[in-house]
Amino acid sequence: MNEIFRRWIKEVVETMNGEFTSSQILDKIIYKKGNTASIGTASAIGWLLNRLPNVEKVKNGVYRRKQE
């Protein structure tokens, strides 16, 4: 996963409300940026979501932003 894709994931996570999946993040990135060589997979997004401090895992494959 490259830094461009990581940045795009972080940008989209900030716009998400409620619960979301990595596939929804991928769909929003493709809609916004198009299908470029920098686009990764939904599993790569899930890997990063598990490591972001502002995201918590609700259940298998479902995430939400932490309340501040």
Helices and strands as residue ranges (DSSP letters): H 3-15, E 19-20, H 22-33, H 42-49, E 55-59, E 62-65
